[in-house]
Amino acid sequence: MLVGTGVVSRLTGAHHPDSEKLSPYECGFEAFEDARMKFDVRYYLVAILFILFDLEIAFLFPWAIVLQDIGWFGLVAMLVFLAILVVGFIYEWKKGALEWE
């Protein structure tokens, strides 16, 4: 089924790549170059930091919903969690991991 869908799409779809479609998008290097080329590892560092802080927000929503049920213990636990993340963020900031040249 999946292979059939791909074949039908390939046969019926329009294939007119232009310079805009082939231009570098998010990563900043050409899409059709050697796969073994070297590029800056800071791109991955920024992506990992984004995922880290995105997960932090994902933990805050359920906590906020049940805050009245879990009381002071839940508040203190979340403050400790946020403090650890803030310390990590300050460490990354001081190390220059957020600097982009």
N, CA, C and O atoms as a GROMACS GRO file, in nm:
protein
  404
    1MET      N    1   0.083  -0.119   0.000
    1MET     CA    2   0.000   0.000   0.000
    1MET      C    3   0.087   0.125   0.000
    1MET      O    4   0.066   0.216  -0.080
    2LEU      N    5   0.186   0.129   0.091
    2LEU     CA    6   0.272   0.246   0.102
    2LEU      C    7   0.357   0.265  -0.024
    2LEU      O    8   0.375   0.377  -0.070
    3VAL      N    9   0.407   0.156  -0.078
    3VAL     CA   10   0.488   0.164  -0.200
    3VAL      C   11   0.401   0.209  -0.316
    3VAL      O   12   0.446   0.289  -0.399
    4GLY      N   13   0.279   0.159  -0.324
    4GLY     CA   14   0.188   0.199  -0.430
    4GLY      C   15   0.156   0.348  -0.426
    4GLY      O   16   0.150   0.412  -0.530
    5THR      N   17   0.137   0.401  -0.307
    5THR     CA   18   0.112   0.545  -0.293
    5THR      C   19   0.231   0.626  -0.340
    5THR      O   20   0.214   0.728  -0.407
    6GLY      N   21   0.350   0.582  -0.305
    6GLY     CA   22   0.471   0.653  -0.350
    6GLY      C   23   0.487   0.649  -0.500
    6GLY      O   24   0.526   0.749  -0.560
    7VAL      N   25   0.458   0.535  -0.562
    7VAL     CA   26   0.471   0.522  -0.708
    7VAL      C   27   0.369   0.610  -0.778
    7VAL      O   28   0.404   0.681  -0.873
    8VAL      N   29   0.245   0.608  -0.733
    8VAL     CA   30   0.142   0.692  -0.794
    8VAL      C   31   0.177   0.839  -0.779
    8VAL      O   32   0.160   0.917  -0.874
    9SER      N   33   0.226   0.878  -0.665
    9SER     CA   34   0.266   1.017  -0.643
    9SER      C   35   0.378   1.057  -0.737
    9SER      O   36   0.378   1.167  -0.792
   10ARG      N   37   0.475   0.969  -0.754
   10ARG     CA   38   0.588   0.998  -0.842
   10ARG      C   39   0.545   1.011  -0.988
   10ARG      O   40   0.596   1.096  -1.060
   11LEU      N   41   0.451   0.928  -1.030
   11LEU     CA   42   0.407   0.930  -1.169
   11LEU      C   43   0.315   1.048  -1.200
   11LEU      O   44   0.320   1.102  -1.311
   12THR      N   45   0.234   1.089  -1.106
   12THR     CA   46   0.136   1.194  -1.132
   12THR      C   47   0.179   1.332  -1.086
   12THR      O   48   0.119   1.432  -1.128
   13GLY      N   49   0.281   1.342  -1.003
   13GLY     CA   50   0.322   1.471  -0.948
   13GLY      C   51   0.407   1.552  -1.045
   13GLY      O   52   0.472   1.496  -1.134
   14ALA      N   53   0.406   1.683  -1.026
   14ALA     CA   54   0.488   1.773  -1.107
   14ALA      C   55   0.629   1.779  -1.049
   14ALA      O   56   0.646   1.789  -0.928
   15HIS      N   57   0.729   1.774  -1.135
   15HIS     CA   58   0.869   1.777  -1.092
   15HIS      C   59   0.939   1.891  -1.166
   15HIS      O   60   0.999   1.871  -1.271
   16HIS      N   61   0.930   2.010  -1.108
   16HIS     CA   62   0.993   2.126  -1.169
   16HIS      C   63   1.075   2.201  -1.064
   16HIS      O   64   1.036   2.309  -1.020
   17PRO      N   65   1.188   2.144  -1.024
   17PRO     CA   66   1.269   2.214  -0.924
   17PRO      C   67   1.330   2.341  -0.983
   17PRO      O   68   1.378   2.341  -1.097
   18ASP      N   69   1.326   2.448  -0.907
   18ASP     CA   70   1.388   2.573  -0.950
   18ASP      C   71   1.494   2.613  -0.847
   18ASP      O   72   1.517   2.542  -0.749
   19SER      N   73   1.556   2.726  -0.870
   19SER     CA   74   1.665   2.768  -0.780
   19SER      C   75   1.615   2.795  -0.639
   19SER      O   76   1.689   2.775  -0.542
   20GLU      N   77   1.492   2.840  -0.624
   20GLU     CA   78   1.436   2.868  -0.492
   20GLU      C   79   1.416   2.739  -0.412
   20GLU      O   80   1.444   2.734  -0.292
   21LYS      N   81   1.369   2.634  -0.478
   21LYS     CA   82   1.348   2.507  -0.411
   21LYS      C   83   1.480   2.440  -0.374
   21LYS      O   84   1.487   2.369  -0.274
   22LEU      N   85   1.583   2.461  -0.453
   22LEU     CA   86   1.711   2.396  -0.429
   22LEU      C   87   1.805   2.479  -0.341
   22LEU      O   88   1.916   2.435  -0.313
   23SER      N   89   1.762   2.596  -0.298
   23SER     CA   90   1.848   2.680  -0.215
   23SER      C   91   1.856   2.624  -0.072
   23SER      O   92   1.768   2.550  -0.030
   24PRO      N   93   1.963   2.660   0.002
   24PRO     CA   94   1.975   2.612   0.141
   24PRO      C   95   1.858   2.663   0.224
   24PRO      O   96   1.816   2.779   0.212
   25TYR      N   97   1.806   2.575   0.308
   25TYR     CA   98   1.688   2.614   0.386
   25TYR      C   99   1.725   2.644   0.530
   25TYR      O  100   1.755   2.760   0.561
   26GLU      N  101   1.724   2.548   0.618
   26GLU     CA  102   1.749   2.573   0.759
   26GLU      C  103   1.895   2.554   0.799
   26GLU      O  104   1.946   2.625   0.885
   27CYS      N  105   1.961   2.460   0.736
   27CYS     CA  106   2.092   2.422   0.785
   27CYS      C  107   2.202   2.514   0.733
   27CYS      O  108   2.310   2.517   0.792
   28GLY      N  109   2.179   2.589   0.626
   28GLY     CA  110   2.276   2.686   0.580
   28GLY      C  111   2.377   2.634   0.481
   28GLY      O  112   2.465   2.710   0.440
   29PHE      N  113   2.369   2.510   0.440
   29PHE     CA  114   2.460   2.460   0.337
   29PHE      C  115   2.379   2.396   0.225
   29PHE      O  116   2.263   2.360   0.245
   30GLU      N  117   2.440   2.383   0.110
   30GLU     CA  118   2.370   2.332  -0.007
   30GLU      C  119   2.316   2.193   0.018
   30GLU      O  120   2.381   2.111   0.084
   31ALA      N  121   2.198   2.165  -0.034
   31ALA     CA  122   2.131   2.039  -0.007
   31ALA      C  123   2.192   1.922  -0.083
   31ALA      O  124   2.184   1.808  -0.036
   32PHE      N  125   2.250   1.946  -0.197
   32PHE     CA  126   2.297   1.836  -0.281
   32PHE      C  127   2.448   1.840  -0.296
   32PHE      O  128   2.500   1.844  -0.408
   33GLU      N  129   2.518   1.839  -0.185
   33GLU     CA  130   2.664   1.830  -0.185
   33GLU      C  131   2.704   1.698  -0.124
   33GLU      O  132   2.620   1.613  -0.096
   34ASP      N  133   2.833   1.681  -0.104
   34ASP     CA  134   2.885   1.559  -0.045
   34ASP      C  135   2.830   1.542   0.097
   34ASP      O  136   2.832   1.635   0.177
   35ALA      N  137   2.781   1.424   0.127
   35ALA     CA  138   2.722   1.397   0.259
   35ALA      C  139   2.827   1.396   0.369
   35ALA      O  140   2.792   1.406   0.487
   36ARG      N  141   2.954   1.386   0.333
   36ARG     CA  142   3.060   1.380   0.434
   36ARG      C  143   3.127   1.514   0.457
   36ARG      O  144   3.233   1.520   0.518
   37MET      N  145   3.067   1.621   0.408
   37MET     CA  146   3.128   1.753   0.426
   37MET      C  147   3.122   1.796   0.572
   37MET      O  148   3.031   1.756   0.646
   38LYS      N  149   3.216   1.877   0.614
   38LYS     CA  150   3.219   1.926   0.751
   38LYS      C  151   3.134   2.052   0.762
   38LYS      O  152   3.136   2.138   0.673
   39PHE      N  153   3.061   2.062   0.871
   39PHE     CA  154   2.988   2.185   0.901
   39PHE      C  155   2.985   2.205   1.051
   39PHE      O  156   3.018   2.114   1.128
   40ASP      N  157   2.948   2.322   1.091
   40ASP     CA  158   2.957   2.363   1.230
   40ASP      C  159   2.864   2.282   1.319
   40ASP      O  160   2.746   2.266   1.288
   41VAL      N  161   2.917   2.232   1.428
   41VAL     CA  162   2.840   2.150   1.521
   41VAL      C  163   2.745   2.235   1.606
   41VAL      O  164   2.657   2.181   1.672
   42ARG      N  165   2.763   2.366   1.604
   42ARG     CA  166   2.675   2.453   1.683
   42ARG      C  167   2.530   2.446   1.636
   42ARG      O  168   2.439   2.474   1.714
   43TYR      N  169   2.508   2.409   1.510
   43TYR     CA  170   2.371   2.391   1.462
   43TYR      C  171   2.300   2.285   1.546
   43TYR      O  172   2.186   2.304   1.587
   44TYR      N  173   2.368   2.173   1.571
   44TYR     CA  174   2.310   2.067   1.652
   44TYR      C  175   2.298   2.109   1.798
   44TYR      O  176   2.202   2.070   1.865
   45LEU      N  177   2.390   2.188   1.848
   45LEU     CA  178   2.383   2.234   1.985
   45LEU      C  179   2.260   2.322   2.007
   45LEU      O  180   2.190   2.308   2.108
   46VAL      N  181   2.233   2.410   1.913
   46VAL     CA  182   2.114   2.495   1.924
   46VAL      C  183   1.988   2.408   1.917
   46VAL      O  184   1.892   2.434   1.990
   47ALA      N  185   1.988   2.306   1.832
   47ALA     CA  186   1.872   2.217   1.823
   47ALA      C  187   1.850   2.142   1.954
   47ALA      O  188   1.736   2.127   1.998
   48ILE      N  189   1.957   2.094   2.015
   48ILE     CA  190   1.945   2.021   2.141
   48ILE      C  191   1.896   2.114   2.252
   48ILE      O  192   1.813   2.075   2.334
   49LEU      N  193   1.946   2.237   2.254
   49LEU     CA  194   1.899   2.333   2.354
   49LEU      C  195   1.752   2.366   2.334
   49LEU      O  196   1.678   2.383   2.431
   50PHE      N  197   1.710   2.376   2.208
   50PHE     CA  198   1.568   2.402   2.182
   50PHE      C  199   1.482   2.288   2.235
   50PHE      O  200   1.380   2.311   2.298
   51ILE      N  201   1.524   2.164   2.210
   51ILE     CA  202   1.448   2.048   2.259
   51ILE      C  203   1.445   2.048   2.411
   51ILE      O  204   1.342   2.016   2.471
   52LEU      N  205   1.556   2.082   2.473
   52LEU     CA  206   1.561   2.085   2.619
   52LEU      C  207   1.459   2.183   2.676
   52LEU      O  208   1.383   2.148   2.766
   53PHE      N  209   1.456   2.305   2.625
   53PHE     CA  210   1.364   2.404   2.679
   53PHE      C  211   1.221   2.380   2.633
   53PHE      O  212   1.127   2.422   2.700
   54ASP      N  213   1.203   2.313   2.522
   54ASP     CA  214   1.069   2.274   2.479
   54ASP      C  215   1.013   2.169   2.575
   54ASP      O  216   0.895   2.174   2.610
   55LEU      N  217   1.096   2.076   2.617
   55LEU     CA  218   1.052   1.975   2.714
   55LEU      C  219   1.022   2.038   2.849
   55LEU      O  220   0.932   1.993   2.921
   56GLU      N  221   1.096   2.141   2.884
   56GLU     CA  222   1.068   2.212   3.010
   56GLU      C  223   0.925   2.266   3.008
   56GLU      O  224   0.852   2.252   3.106
   57ILE      N  225   0.886   2.327   2.899
   57ILE     CA  226   0.750   2.380   2.888
   57ILE      C  227   0.648   2.267   2.889
   57ILE      O  228   0.540   2.282   2.945
   58ALA      N  229   0.682   2.154   2.828
   58ALA     CA  230   0.590   2.040   2.828
   58ALA      C  231   0.566   1.988   2.970
   58ALA      O  232   0.458   1.937   2.999
   59PHE      N  233   0.664   2.000   3.057
   59PHE     CA  234   0.646   1.958   3.196
   59PHE      C  235   0.568   2.062   3.277
   59PHE      O  236   0.504   2.027   3.376
   60LEU      N  237   0.572   2.186   3.236
   60LEU     CA  238   0.504   2.291   3.312
   60LEU      C  239   0.352   2.286   3.297
   60LEU      O  240   0.280   2.318   3.391
   61PHE      N  241   0.302   2.247   3.182
   61PHE     CA  242   0.157   2.247   3.161
   61PHE      C  243   0.084   2.148   3.251
   61PHE      O  244  -0.011   2.187   3.318
   62PRO      N  245   0.125   2.020   3.256
   62PRO     CA  246   0.054   1.930   3.348
   62PRO      C  247   0.071   1.971   3.494
   62PRO      O  248  -0.022   1.956   3.574
   63TRP      N  249   0.187   2.022   3.529
   63TRP     CA  250   0.211   2.068   3.666
   63TRP      C  251   0.115   2.181   3.702
   63TRP      O  252   0.061   2.183   3.812
   64ALA      N  253   0.095   2.274   3.610
   64ALA     CA  254   0.007   2.388   3.637
   64ALA      C  255  -0.138   2.343   3.654
   64ALA      O  256  -0.213   2.403   3.731
   65ILE      N  257  -0.176   2.239   3.585
   65ILE     CA  258  -0.315   2.191   3.593
   65ILE      C  259  -0.343   2.126   3.729
   65ILE      O  260  -0.451   2.145   3.785
   66VAL      N  261  -0.247   2.051   3.783
   66VAL     CA  262  -0.271   1.978   3.908
   66VAL      C  263  -0.205   2.047   4.028
   66VAL      O  264  -0.190   1.984   4.133
   67LEU      N  265  -0.167   2.172   4.016
   67LEU     CA  266  -0.096   2.241   4.123
   67LEU      C  267  -0.177   2.244   4.253
   67LEU      O  268  -0.120   2.224   4.360
   68GLN      N  269  -0.306   2.267   4.246
   68GLN     CA  270  -0.385   2.271   4.368
   68GLN      C  271  -0.396   2.134   4.434
   68GLN      O  272  -0.411   2.125   4.556
   69ASP      N  273  -0.390   2.029   4.355
   69ASP     CA  274  -0.400   1.893   4.411
   69ASP      C  275  -0.269   1.849   4.478
   69ASP      O  276  -0.273   1.776   4.576
   70ILE      N  277  -0.155   1.892   4.425
   70ILE     CA  278  -0.027   1.845   4.480
   70ILE      C  279   0.029   1.938   4.586
   70ILE      O  280   0.121   1.901   4.659
   71GLY      N  281  -0.023   2.058   4.595
   71GLY     CA  282   0.012   2.149   4.705
   71GLY      C  283   0.156   2.200   4.704
   71GLY      O  284   0.218   2.215   4.599
   72TRP      N  285   0.206   2.225   4.826
   72TRP     CA  286   0.338   2.285   4.842
   72TRP      C  287   0.450   2.193   4.793
   72TRP      O  288   0.551   2.240   4.740
   73PHE      N  289   0.432   2.062   4.812
   73PHE     CA  290   0.535   1.969   4.766
   73PHE      C  291   0.556   1.981   4.615
   73PHE      O  292   0.669   1.982   4.567
   74GLY      N  293   0.447   1.990   4.540
   74GLY     CA  294   0.456   2.006   4.394
   74GLY      C  295   0.519   2.138   4.355
   74GLY      O  296   0.595   2.145   4.258
   75LEU      N  297   0.488   2.243   4.430
   75LEU     CA  298   0.547   2.373   4.401
   75LEU      C  299   0.698   2.372   4.424
   75LEU      O  300   0.774   2.420   4.340
   76VAL      N  301   0.740   2.316   4.535
   76VAL     CA  302   0.883   2.310   4.566
   76VAL      C  303   0.956   2.220   4.466
   76VAL      O  304   1.066   2.253   4.422
   77ALA      N  305   0.896   2.108   4.430
   77ALA     CA  306   0.958   2.017   4.333
   77ALA      C  307   0.976   2.086   4.198
   77ALA      O  308   1.081   2.071   4.135
   78MET      N  309   0.877   2.162   4.153
   78MET     CA  310   0.889   2.232   4.026
   78MET      C  311   0.990   2.345   4.034
   78MET      O  312   1.062   2.370   3.937
   79LEU      N  313   0.997   2.413   4.147
   79LEU     CA  314   1.098   2.518   4.162
   79LEU      C  315   1.239   2.461   4.159
   79LEU      O  316   1.330   2.523   4.104
   80VAL      N  317   1.258   2.344   4.219
   80VAL     CA  318   1.389   2.279   4.212
   80VAL      C  319   1.421   2.241   4.068
   80VAL      O  320   1.533   2.262   4.021
   81PHE      N  321   1.325   2.186   3.997
   81PHE     CA  322   1.341   2.149   3.856
   81PHE      C  323   1.378   2.271   3.773
   81PHE      O  324   1.471   2.266   3.692
   82LEU      N  325   1.306   2.381   3.791
   82LEU     CA  326   1.336   2.503   3.717
   82LEU      C  327   1.471   2.561   3.754
   82LEU      O  328   1.541   2.615   3.668
   83ALA      N  329   1.509   2.551   3.881
   83ALA     CA  330   1.640   2.601   3.923
   83ALA      C  331   1.752   2.524   3.856
   83ALA      O  332   1.851   2.584   3.813
   84ILE      N  333   1.739   2.394   3.847
   84ILE     CA  334   1.840   2.313   3.778
   84ILE      C  335   1.851   2.354   3.632
   84ILE      O  336   1.961   2.365   3.579
   85LEU      N  337   1.737   2.376   3.567
   85LEU     CA  338   1.740   2.417   3.426
   85LEU      C  339   1.799   2.557   3.410
   85LEU      O  340   1.871   2.582   3.313
   86VAL      N  341   1.771   2.646   3.501
   86VAL     CA  342   1.828   2.781   3.494
   86VAL      C  343   1.979   2.776   3.513
   86VAL      O  344   2.052   2.848   3.444
   87VAL      N  345   2.027   2.693   3.605
   87VAL     CA  346   2.172   2.679   3.623
   87VAL      C  347   2.236   2.625   3.495
   87VAL      O  348   2.341   2.673   3.455
   88GLY      N  349   2.173   2.528   3.432
   88GLY     CA  350   2.225   2.475   3.306
   88GLY      C  351   2.224   2.579   3.196
   88GLY      O  352   2.317   2.587   3.116
   89PHE      N  353   2.117   2.659   3.190
   89PHE     CA  354   2.109   2.765   3.090
   89PHE      C  355   2.218   2.869   3.112
   89PHE      O  356   2.280   2.912   3.015
   90ILE      N  357   2.242   2.909   3.234
   90ILE     CA  358   2.347   3.007   3.264
   90ILE      C  359   2.484   2.950   3.229
   90ILE      O  360   2.570   3.022   3.177
   91TYR      N  361   2.506   2.823   3.256
   91TYR     CA  362   2.632   2.758   3.221
   91TYR      C  363   2.654   2.761   3.069
   91TYR      O  364   2.763   2.795   3.023
   92GLU      N  365   2.550   2.725   2.993
   92GLU     CA  366   2.562   2.728   2.847
   92GLU      C  367   2.586   2.870   2.797
   92GLU      O  368   2.663   2.890   2.703
   93TRP      N  369   2.522   2.966   2.858
   93TRP     CA  370   2.537   3.105   2.818
   93TRP      C  371   2.679   3.153   2.844
   93TRP      O  372   2.740   3.217   2.759
   94LYS      N  373   2.732   3.121   2.962
   94LYS     CA  374   2.869   3.162   2.998
   94LYS      C  375   2.974   3.094   2.911
   94LYS      O  376   3.078   3.153   2.881
   95LYS      N  377   2.948   2.970   2.870
   95LYS     CA  378   3.042   2.896   2.785
   95LYS      C  379   3.039   2.946   2.640
   95LYS      O  380   3.126   2.911   2.561
   96GLY      N  381   2.940   3.028   2.606
   96GLY     CA  382   2.929   3.080   2.470
   96GLY      C  383   2.859   2.988   2.372
   96GLY      O  384   2.872   3.004   2.251
   97ALA      N  385   2.785   2.892   2.423
   97ALA     CA  386   2.717   2.797   2.336
   97ALA      C  387   2.603   2.863   2.258
   97ALA      O  388   2.562   2.811   2.154
   98LEU      N  389   2.553   2.974   2.306
   98LEU     CA  390   2.443   3.041   2.238
   98LEU      C  391   2.490   3.148   2.140
   98LEU      O  392   2.408   3.212   2.074
   99GLU      N  393   2.619   3.169   2.130
   99GLU     CA  394   2.674   3.268   2.038
   99GLU      C  395   2.679   3.210   1.897
   99GLU      O  396   2.723   3.096   1.878
  100TRP      N  397   2.635   3.286   1.800
  100TRP     CA  398   2.638   3.241   1.662
  100TRP      C  399   2.715   3.344   1.582
  100TRP      O  400   2.680   3.463   1.581
  101GLU      N  401   2.819   3.299   1.514
  101GLU     CA  402   2.904   3.392   1.438
  101GLU      C  403   2.860   3.404   1.295
  101GLU      O  404   2.920   3.478   1.218
   0.00000   0.00000   0.00000
